[in-house]
Amino acid sequence: MKKLLHYLMGYVSITIKGDGVERFINYAIQRGIHIWDIHWKKDGTVKARVQLSYLKPLRHVARKSRCRFKITGRVGLPFQIKHIKRRKTLALGAMMFMITLYLLSSFVFFIEVTSQEPVKYINSQMVKRLAAEKGVAVGRPKWLMDFKETEKHLLNNIPQLTWVAISAKGTKVEIEIVEKIMPEPGERDKSPGNVVAFKDGVITQILVMKGQPRVQPGDTVSKGEVLISGLVLPGGEGTPAEGQPISGQPEPVKADGIVRARVWYRGYGECPLVEREKIFTGQSTRALSLFLGDKEISLWGPEKSPYALGTSETVTKKINPGRSKFSPVEIVCKTYREQKVIEKNRGAEGAWNQAVQNALMMVKQQIPSQAKIVKQEVKPIEESGTGIKRALVIIETEEEIGKFLPIE
Amino acid sequence: MRRNKEFLKGQQAKFKSAFVNILEIPADIALNLPRITMLGNLQLNIENHKGIMEYTDHRIKIMVSRGYLEIEGKNLVLRNVQIDEILINGEINQIKITITG
């Protein structure tokens, strides 16, 4: 610490000549001059070090003690500053170097397109060209570049790009890209498979694009049945004749085609003539009780619901912490709410309409959007004095039931 | 009443002695004596000195109150010289202290 201070203030080495070096030192001490590292040299002089600021008073000391001293060395920051001041060009050069380094480091010298996985469809030259359109180009300063905007531009202009990140690392700009994973062209065609039914129905129409049809219009099929087979037997496309011996191996293909069929859906709905409904009256009472172990102490409010019809809600709160050895103490807060029953008379017509609507709603959930509704039938189910109207809805649709299923 | 006064006097005396004990002035300051600290034979620290009488690389004589201190050795260096403190480095062989009175 002291050494650092000495360095900052600057100090000089002096050689003291003449008799009475002791006197010289004593006078210096008395004047409060800090003097250190006093040692004898081989040639009979004494060397010492003195702080730069004490050099003037030291001259008085020398005169008084009849000694002479000579400055032999200068150490410290003040001397270095002086040194630099004398060599202005050097300092300027150092400054220039720093400025040039800073300026050059803020320019972009390289642009690199990287990807974690090997790039298949995207041309890195194209990425660079598009980036250059937005200003990310070699030789431009970094502060003029808008990476966010360039990223957007790249994403908008390269459809195969999923994600892009541009970052500057020193003088290098890195454009990191992630490609969309595209299916291999022709990959799907290779795997053989059948077209199977995913619903029960009666075939109305069959159009085979590839494969061998197994059903004909008018056939009733059940779920899972093969409609168009992916195994084409040699001997032309068409249903193989019964009893004909199969010659050669069947050729697996990817079956394709459209199979339309009539499908029936049924839905059931009911509605009572007189509907009872519970509604809250708005009346409520609260009760508070304390549980001590297994004893319940009612603190306030009724213990049982005061209403003939109603709900009760219970909120429990533990008071003592969970790992207590004592039995748990709980506060139980109960809320009773009164309810009442109101009757709603719909009448025969209203109840029937409601029942049909319920049934329709139920059936509509099952019908896919592509299906075409052909016929809609509403049948009442006979009621036997229960006061409930029941309706059965049968909807006939024509829809596609074929689904591709690969052969394992 | 009188007993009470006596008791108080005793207390006062006790308090005084305790006070003096606390304010016990160290001998080196009271008698203006040098405090000499030595680190092996390499370093010597003298506090409360009165100046340098003689200095060569094998012999240093330092004035202290009512006497002087003689140090003999090899390559003696005055490492740090201040108004009340001297630090000597080097190979110290002998220290002789002479205090009269």
Contacts between the chains, C-beta under 8 A, distances in Angstrom:
chain1	res1	chain2	res2	distance
A	21	B	55	5.9
A	22	B	51	7.9
A	22	B	52	4.6
A	22	B	53	6.2
A	22	B	54	5.9
A	22	B	55	5.1
A	25	B	52	5.3
A	25	B	55	6.9
A	25	B	78	7.2
A	25	B	81	6.1
A	26	B	51	4.5
A	26	B	52	5.7
A	28	B	81	7.5
A	29	B	51	7.1
A	29	B	81	5.8
A	29	B	82	6.8
A	29	B	83	5.4
A	30	B	83	7.2
A	32	B	83	6.5
A	34	B	81	8.0
A	34	B	82	6.8
A	35	B	81	5.3
A	36	B	78	7.6
A	36	B	79	6.3
A	36	B	80	4.8
A	36	B	81	6.5
A	37	B	77	6.7
A	37	B	78	7.6
A	37	B	79	6.4
A	38	B	55	7.4
A	38	B	77	6.5
A	38	B	78	3.7
A	38	B	79	7.9
A	38	B	81	6.5
A	39	B	57	6.9
A	39	B	75	7.6
A	39	B	76	7.9
A	39	B	77	4.2
A	39	B	78	7.3
A	40	B	56	6.4
A	40	B	57	3.8
A	46	B	55	7.7
A	48	B	78	7.8
